[in-house]
Amino acid sequence: MATTDPLVLVLQGSAVSDIPSFYAEINRVFMANEDWELGHSLDALDDMLYGGYGVLAGHESATVIWQDIEHTRSALGGETTRAWLQAKLDAEGTFNVRTIAAQLEALDAGEGQTYFQIVMEIFAAHP
């Protein structure tokens, strides 16, 4: 049975300098007291936000306060996103090369999403 008790979670944006440190912060806040950690995956982040495990287990909702969010926005911006996409291209046979190349081209043209923007979309899908 889900509780309606308020759950307030605080992310420290200043702790984020890259994608691994972003997931370290997510794990610190959302996976406290679990004996496993969320992997470095946007799909895993999305799944976690549905609840059912971590600190969200048993709660109908949660409020997330993201301190120093501008620091996170910068850390997960264009440069980090470009490196993330390039690493996918370099992992031959693992990802759809055309899709990743198109995302990289869009990012370079100033039209693509940054990692931060993708993360924000995922959070927004879980009001």
C-alpha positions as a LaTeX table, in Angstrom:
\begin{tabular}{lrrr}
\hline
Residue & $x$ (\AA) & $y$ (\AA) & $z$ (\AA) \\
\hline
Met1 & 0.00 & 0.00 & 0.00 \\
Ala2 & 1.37 & 3.38 & $-1.02$ \\
Thr3 & 1.74 & 6.11 & 1.52 \\
Thr4 & 0.64 & 9.68 & 0.97 \\
Asp5 & 3.28 & 10.96 & 3.40 \\
Pro6 & 5.29 & 13.71 & 1.72 \\
Leu7 & 8.64 & 12.62 & 0.36 \\
Val8 & 11.10 & 15.39 & $-0.45$ \\
Leu9 & 14.35 & 14.49 & $-2.19$ \\
Val10 & 17.23 & 16.92 & $-2.68$ \\
Leu11 & 19.69 & 16.52 & $-5.55$ \\
Gln12 & 22.96 & 18.43 & $-5.25$ \\
Gly13 & 23.61 & 19.74 & $-8.75$ \\
Ser14 & 27.05 & 20.93 & $-7.72$ \\
Ala15 & 28.06 & 17.27 & $-7.26$ \\
Val16 & 27.56 & 16.63 & $-10.98$ \\
Ser17 & 30.53 & 17.11 & $-13.29$ \\
Asp18 & 29.79 & 14.42 & $-15.89$ \\
Ile19 & 27.47 & 11.48 & $-16.57$ \\
Pro20 & 29.04 & 9.10 & $-14.01$ \\
Ser21 & 28.80 & 11.72 & $-11.24$ \\
Phe22 & 25.18 & 12.41 & $-12.25$ \\
Tyr23 & 24.32 & 8.77 & $-11.64$ \\
Ala24 & 26.34 & 8.79 & $-8.41$ \\
Glu25 & 24.12 & 11.64 & $-7.20$ \\
Ile26 & 20.95 & 9.87 & $-8.39$ \\
Asn27 & 22.04 & 6.74 & $-6.52$ \\
Arg28 & 22.91 & 8.73 & $-3.39$ \\
Val29 & 19.43 & 10.22 & $-3.27$ \\
Phe30 & 17.10 & 7.65 & $-4.85$ \\
Met31 & 18.86 & 4.38 & $-4.02$ \\
Ala32 & 19.80 & 5.07 & $-0.40$ \\
Asn33 & 19.66 & 1.91 & 1.71 \\
Glu34 & 19.56 & $-0.36$ & $-1.36$ \\
Asp35 & 22.26 & $-2.98$ & $-1.83$ \\
Trp36 & 22.55 & $-2.21$ & $-5.54$ \\
Glu37 & 22.89 & 0.91 & $-7.68$ \\
Leu38 & 21.18 & 2.22 & $-10.75$ \\
Gly39 & 23.32 & 1.80 & $-13.87$ \\
His40 & 24.39 & 4.66 & $-16.12$ \\
Ser41 & 21.34 & 4.42 & $-18.33$ \\
Leu42 & 18.56 & 6.81 & $-19.28$ \\
Asp43 & 16.20 & 3.83 & $-19.53$ \\
Ala44 & 17.14 & 2.81 & $-15.99$ \\
Leu45 & 16.52 & 6.36 & $-14.78$ \\
Asp46 & 13.09 & 6.32 & $-16.40$ \\
Asp47 & 12.26 & 2.94 & $-14.87$ \\
Met48 & 13.39 & 4.07 & $-11.41$ \\
Leu49 & 11.11 & 7.11 & $-11.52$ \\
Tyr50 & 8.08 & 4.84 & $-11.87$ \\
Gly51 & 8.76 & 3.84 & $-8.26$ \\
Gly52 & 8.65 & 0.42 & $-6.70$ \\
Tyr53 & 12.22 & 0.39 & $-5.38$ \\
Gly54 & 14.70 & 2.69 & $-3.74$ \\
Val55 & 13.34 & 5.53 & $-1.67$ \\
Leu56 & 10.33 & 5.87 & $-3.98$ \\
Ala57 & 9.03 & 2.42 & $-2.98$ \\
Gly58 & 5.72 & 2.76 & $-1.17$ \\
His59 & 5.24 & 6.44 & $-2.02$ \\
Glu60 & 2.55 & 7.76 & $-4.31$ \\
Ser61 & 4.61 & 10.81 & $-5.14$ \\
Ala62 & 7.75 & 12.72 & $-4.33$ \\
Thr63 & 9.00 & 16.26 & $-4.65$ \\
Val64 & 12.48 & 16.67 & $-6.06$ \\
Ile65 & 14.43 & 19.79 & $-5.21$ \\
Trp66 & 17.39 & 20.16 & $-7.55$ \\
Gln67 & 19.87 & 22.55 & $-5.98$ \\
Asp68 & 22.43 & 24.17 & $-8.29$ \\
Ile69 & 20.55 & 22.87 & $-11.31$ \\
Glu70 & 22.41 & 25.31 & $-13.57$ \\
His71 & 25.65 & 23.58 & $-12.64$ \\
Thr72 & 24.14 & 20.26 & $-13.71$ \\
Arg73 & 22.80 & 21.82 & $-16.93$ \\
Ser74 & 26.30 & 22.96 & $-17.79$ \\
Ala75 & 27.98 & 19.69 & $-16.75$ \\
Leu76 & 25.57 & 17.64 & $-18.87$ \\
Gly77 & 25.58 & 20.09 & $-21.76$ \\
Gly78 & 26.89 & 20.00 & $-25.29$ \\
Glu79 & 30.45 & 18.83 & $-24.63$ \\
Thr80 & 29.38 & 15.95 & $-22.38$ \\
Thr81 & 26.59 & 14.99 & $-24.76$ \\
Arg82 & 28.93 & 15.02 & $-27.75$ \\
Ala83 & 31.38 & 12.70 & $-25.93$ \\
Trp84 & 28.51 & 10.40 & $-24.90$ \\
Leu85 & 27.22 & 10.16 & $-28.47$ \\
Gln86 & 30.74 & 9.68 & $-29.88$ \\
Ala87 & 31.36 & 6.83 & $-27.44$ \\
Lys88 & 28.21 & 5.18 & $-28.78$ \\
Leu89 & 29.50 & 5.56 & $-32.33$ \\
Asp90 & 32.84 & 4.10 & $-31.29$ \\
Ala91 & 31.12 & 1.01 & $-29.82$ \\
Glu92 & 30.73 & $-0.71$ & $-33.17$ \\
Gly93 & 27.73 & $-2.99$ & $-33.58$ \\
Thr94 & 26.09 & $-1.86$ & $-30.35$ \\
Phe95 & 23.99 & 1.14 & $-31.36$ \\
Asn96 & 22.15 & 2.34 & $-34.46$ \\
Val97 & 24.94 & 4.29 & $-36.14$ \\
Arg98 & 22.63 & 6.36 & $-38.34$ \\
Thr99 & 20.48 & 7.46 & $-35.43$ \\
Ile100 & 23.47 & 8.36 & $-33.25$ \\
Ala101 & 25.20 & 10.18 & $-36.12$ \\
Ala102 & 22.01 & 12.17 & $-36.78$ \\
Gln103 & 21.79 & 13.08 & $-33.08$ \\
Leu104 & 25.42 & 14.20 & $-33.13$ \\
Glu105 & 24.87 & 16.28 & $-36.27$ \\
Ala106 & 21.79 & 17.91 & $-34.72$ \\
Leu107 & 23.73 & 18.68 & $-31.55$ \\
Asp108 & 26.57 & 20.22 & $-33.57$ \\
Ala109 & 24.01 & 22.31 & $-35.48$ \\
Gly110 & 22.59 & 23.61 & $-32.19$ \\
Glu111 & 19.33 & 21.75 & $-32.69$ \\
Gly112 & 19.91 & 18.51 & $-30.79$ \\
Gln113 & 19.14 & 17.71 & $-27.21$ \\
Thr114 & 21.79 & 17.71 & $-24.55$ \\
Tyr115 & 22.01 & 14.91 & $-22.01$ \\
Phe116 & 20.59 & 17.35 & $-19.47$ \\
Gln117 & 17.58 & 18.08 & $-21.67$ \\
Ile118 & 16.92 & 14.37 & $-22.10$ \\
Val119 & 17.11 & 13.89 & $-18.32$ \\
Met120 & 14.66 & 16.74 & $-17.82$ \\
Glu121 & 12.22 & 15.15 & $-20.27$ \\
Ile122 & 12.43 & 11.90 & $-18.32$ \\
Phe123 & 11.75 & 13.66 & $-15.03$ \\
Ala124 & 8.88 & 15.63 & $-16.60$ \\
Ala125 & 7.25 & 12.36 & $-17.71$ \\
His126 & 6.89 & 11.42 & $-14.03$ \\
Pro127 & 4.95 & 14.25 & $-12.41$ \\
\hline
\end{tabular}
